[in-house]
């Protein structure tokens, strides 16, 4: 009975997801007909500083067959959704020709392991 109690309460209630390899962001443009392109995320900018993107996530929007997806944007449209995205969405960056370019990613995806 004590062993069962310890086992139940020592098991983590939430899984962590660890990125394996590159993290890509999908950037889409267009209103009625969307065109999307995957870009490698090399860094994140916050308060004018560059940071390496984390490789550990406490939750993801979708986990299937070793692939994780995290929705980074509210796509419901409208002024409120646009304002929310501008405030909350991280500034993802990709390295192109030796300089960083912003990536307006709707979601990020990566190979991952659930632990």
Buried (B, 14 or more C-beta within 10 A) or exposed (E): EEEEEEEEEEEEEEEBBBBBEEBBBBBBEEEEEEEEEBBBBBBBBEEEEEEEBEEEBEEBEEBEEEEBBBEBBBEEEEEEEEEBBEEEBBEBBBEEEEEBEEBBBBBBBBBBEEE
